[in-house]
Amino acid sequence: MSIRFWMILPALFLLALSGCETVPPKEEAPDEVAVEDQGANAAAEEARARALEAERGFRGNPLDDPASPLAKRIVYFDFDSAEVVNGYRPVIEAHAAYLSDHPGASITLEGHADERGSREYNLGLGERRGQSIERMLVLLGATDRQVQTVSYGEEKPAADGHGESVWELNRRVEITYQER
């Protein structure tokens, strides 16, 4: 073989290598990666929050836990209505579950109304409001013996004065536990 061949051989080798293209590994689109990372981060954050809550968890009576729906003991109503607004359903469900799990517990549902309407009408409206919550509680697991309803009508306002901002605070049912 001639010297020329040995000089050309490395050049051919380099030329062959430069012609080969390596295919980079398929990468996910940046948006897909970001969404997956956000989902993983959210799941990890939720797991951490649950672990912390379990670690330092509330050790007292669930009725006293401010983070529990059981801490909410007032249900507000629309004007001249005894229909429970959907936003209060989780609160009522939580109280029903507590009553179901604690047969010795009992509550009084105190119905109230704003100052508009006659005294007799407002007493009746407060009674209907309490009864609507009572029906829900019993349907969700509480017993008739655990729930008592009383109406104060407009006699025990939560706020004094006139106007919608005051009246909406007075249209309510307060849940009061008798025994824990």
C-alpha positions as a printed Julia matrix, in Angstrom:
180×3 Matrix{Float64}:
   0.0    0.0    0.0
   1.2    3.34  -0.74
   1.72   6.24   1.56
  -1.04   8.09  -0.17
  -3.54   5.49   0.93
  -2.49   5.88   4.6
  -2.91   9.64   4.31
  -6.32   9.39   2.76
  -7.59   6.74   5.2
  -7.8    9.08   8.23
  -9.44  11.76   6.08
 -12.06   9.24   4.91
 -12.6    8.12   8.49
 -13.19  11.74   9.65
 -15.45  12.37   6.68
 -17.51   9.25   7.54
 -17.84  10.34  11.17
 -18.95  13.84  10.26
 -21.67  12.41   8.05
 -23.23  10.45  10.92
 -25.84  12.33  12.83
 -26.69  11.36  16.32
 -30.38  11.63  17.14
 -30.91  13.42  20.42
 -33.25  11.7   22.86
 -36.85  12.77  22.49
 -37.63  15.53  24.91
 -41.04  16.38  26.25
 -42.44  19.71  25.27
 -41.67  22.34  27.9
 -45.38  22.88  28.6
 -45.9   19.17  29.28
 -42.93  19.09  31.63
 -44.16  22.19  33.48
 -47.66  20.75  33.9
 -46.29  17.42  35.13
 -43.93  19.23  37.53
 -46.79  21.36  38.85
 -48.95  18.29  39.37
 -46.13  16.46  41.14
 -45.39  19.52  43.26
 -49.05  19.93  44.21
 -49.34  16.25  45.13
 -46.14  16.4   47.18
 -47.3   19.58  48.91
 -50.66  18.0   49.76
 -48.96  14.9   51.15
 -46.66  17.07  53.27
 -49.63  19.05  54.6
 -51.44  15.83  55.53
 -48.35  14.47  57.24
 -47.9   17.67  59.24
 -51.56  17.69  60.19
 -51.38  14.06  61.29
 -48.16  14.76  63.17
 -49.43  17.72  65.13
 -53.13  16.85  64.61
 -55.87  18.31  66.71
 -56.15  16.12  69.76
 -59.21  17.63  71.42
 -62.9   17.31  70.8
 -63.61  17.77  67.07
 -66.25  20.34  68.03
 -63.43  22.58  69.28
 -61.18  22.23  66.21
 -61.26  25.6   64.41
 -60.24  23.92  61.14
 -63.22  21.55  61.24
 -66.58  22.28  59.59
 -68.01  21.51  63.05
 -66.62  24.87  64.19
 -69.2   26.52  61.97
 -72.41  26.7   63.95
 -74.42  29.36  62.15
 -76.4   28.79  58.96
 -77.61  31.94  57.21
 -80.74  32.2   55.08
 -82.03  34.34  52.25
 -84.8   36.87  52.86
 -88.15  35.28  53.74
 -86.77  31.79  53.09
 -86.36  28.6   55.09
 -84.43  26.85  52.31
 -80.86  25.92  53.21
 -78.35  27.45  50.8
 -76.14  24.79  49.14
 -72.96  26.32  50.58
 -74.02  25.18  54.06
 -74.6   21.55  53.12
 -71.04  20.42  54.11
 -71.48  22.07  57.52
 -74.8   20.29  58.11
 -73.34  16.99  56.86
 -70.44  17.32  59.31
 -72.81  17.97  62.24
 -75.01  15.04  61.19
 -71.96  12.75  61.06
 -70.84  13.94  64.5
 -74.29  13.34  65.97
 -74.45   9.92  64.34
 -71.03   8.99  65.78
 -71.86  10.44  69.23
 -75.31   9.18  70.26
 -75.06  10.98  73.62
 -74.67  14.38  71.98
 -77.66  16.61  71.33
 -78.2   20.01  69.78
 -80.69  22.83  69.79
 -81.36  24.62  66.53
 -82.18  28.23  67.34
 -84.11  29.84  64.49
 -83.95  33.61  63.99
 -85.37  36.2   61.61
 -84.71  39.85  60.85
 -86.98  42.63  62.08
 -89.16  42.78  58.98
 -92.52  41.07  59.33
 -94.81  40.67  62.31
 -93.64  39.05  65.53
 -95.8   35.98  64.88
 -94.62  35.65  61.28
 -90.96  35.86  62.31
 -91.44  33.26  65.05
 -92.92  30.92  62.43
 -90.11  31.68  59.96
 -87.45  30.97  62.58
 -89.22  27.68  63.37
 -89.34  26.68  59.67
 -85.64  27.48  59.28
 -84.74  25.29  62.25
 -86.97  22.48  61.0
 -85.39  22.51  57.54
 -81.97  21.91  59.1
 -83.44  19.34  61.49
 -84.87  17.35  58.56
 -81.49  17.37  56.83
 -79.67  16.25  60.0
 -82.08  13.36  60.57
 -81.89  12.28  56.92
 -78.1   12.3   57.2
 -77.89  10.12  60.33
 -78.81  12.09  63.45
 -81.77  10.85  65.51
 -84.94  12.78  66.36
 -83.98  12.67  70.04
 -80.68  14.43  69.37
 -82.2   17.49  67.71
 -84.49  20.11  69.21
 -85.72  23.23  67.44
 -86.68  26.53  69.04
 -87.54  29.84  67.39
 -86.67  33.29  68.68
 -87.97  35.08  65.62
 -86.64  38.63  65.7
 -86.24  38.71  69.5
 -82.49  37.91  69.68
 -80.77  39.75  66.84
 -77.11  39.06  66.14
 -76.71  42.67  65.0
 -78.66  45.79  65.87
 -79.71  48.36  63.33
 -81.48  48.51  60.01
 -80.49  47.68  56.47
 -79.52  44.61  54.48
 -76.05  44.22  56.03
 -77.68  43.92  59.48
 -80.7   41.91  58.37
 -78.59  39.23  56.64
 -76.77  38.56  59.94
 -80.1   38.1   61.74
 -81.57  35.58  59.26
 -79.96  32.49  60.73
 -80.1   29.25  62.65
 -77.54  28.77  65.42
 -76.46  25.22  66.27
 -75.89  24.83  70.02
 -74.52  21.61  71.5
 -76.03  20.55  74.84
 -73.75  17.68  75.72
 -70.39  16.62  74.46
